Amino acid sequence: MSDKEAVLELVKRLPATVFLHEMLREIEFIAAVKEDLDEID
């Protein structure tokens, strides 16, 4: 899954009332996990 696809899936799952800073926090978390997984490989 590309980074763009991962973010789009995340946004689809979030409630409509989510704040932008909460979205950004979730995106940063996903990016950190993905980066760590890439380091393992």
Protein Blocks (a to p, Z undefined) as FASTA:
>chain_A
ZZklmmmmmmmmpcfkbcfklmmmmmmmmmmmmmmmmmmZZ
